[in-house]
Amino acid sequence: MNRIRPAALAAMVLSMCLGCGNPQDEYAHQVLRALDQGKVTGTRGTMQTFATALSAYSVDRGGYPAAASVQEAVAALSPAFLRSPMTVDAWGGTLDYRSDGQSYTLASPGQDGRLGTDDDIVMVDGKFTHVPSPGGGAGSTGAR
């Protein structure tokens, strides 16, 4: 049985409703926002799992893995603290990890795939400092 991917379904709904000028337009936008919010939620979960591994590592080793990339951090954490490598967000972008050993920043480049923009999801020392609102962009808010 063939399954339709959620993103493909949303694209079909949106293409059917664009220009209709009726309540279906709003429904299509709600579907797209829900899919985007699902990716934000999934990425936050991945980042929280990574943060839990970092916390356990810190307790055991007296600090965080000093690294300039998520791949270096995963190498230090796996397999003792992190069972499976987690290096990408829900959009397929590579997570960004930076640490001096005492503090760390973990970031997702978000929907646009570029760091330093409003749709990034950013965590510092286990706390989210920036999470985009549904739809991202200028309507983004701080951490929740």
Residue pairs with C-beta under 8 A, 6 or more apart in sequence:
4 12
6 35
6 38
7 35
9 31
10 28
10 31
10 32
10 35
13 27
13 28
13 31
14 28
14 29
14 31
14 32
16 24
16 28
17 24
17 25
17 27
17 28
18 25
18 28
32 135
33 134
33 135
34 134
36 111
36 134
36 135
36 136
37 134
38 90
39 89
39 90
39 91
39 111
40 90
40 121
40 131
40 132
40 134
42 89
42 90
43 89
43 90
43 91
43 108
43 110
43 121
44 121
44 128
44 131
46 86
46 89
46 90
46 95
47 95
47 106
47 108
47 121
47 123
47 128
49 82
49 86
50 73
50 82
50 86
50 95
50 106
51 106
51 123
51 126
53 77
53 81
53 82
54 64
54 65
54 73
54 77
54 81
54 104
54 106
54 126
55 126
56 81
57 64
57 65
57 76
57 77
57 80
57 81
58 64
60 81
63 101
63 102
64 99
64 101
64 102
64 103
64 104
65 72
65 73
65 76
65 77
65 99
65 101
66 99
66 100
66 101
67 73
67 76
67 97
67 98
67 99
68 97
68 98
69 96
69 97
70 87
70 94
70 95
70 96
70 97
70 106
71 87
72 97
73 97
73 99
74 82
74 85
74 86
74 87
78 84
78 85
86 95
87 94
87 95
88 94
88 95
89 95
89 108
89 109
89 110
89 121
91 108
91 109
91 110
91 111
91 113
92 113
93 108
93 109
93 110
93 113
94 109
95 106
95 107
95 108
96 105
96 106
96 107
96 108
96 109
96 115
97 104
97 105
97 106
97 107
98 104
98 105
99 105
103 124
103 125
104 124
104 125
105 122
105 123
105 124
106 122
106 123
106 124
107 115
107 120
107 121
107 122
107 123
108 120
108 121
108 122
109 115
109 117
109 119
109 120
110 117
110 119
110 120
110 121
110 132
110 136
111 119
111 136
112 119
112 136
118 132
118 136
118 137
118 138
118 140
119 132
119 136
119 137
119 140
120 130
120 132
121 128
121 130
121 131
121 132
122 128
122 129
122 130
122 131
123 129
127 143
128 143
128 144
129 142
129 143
130 140
130 142
130 143
131 140
131 141
131 142
131 143
131 144
132 139
132 140
132 141
133 139
133 140
133 141
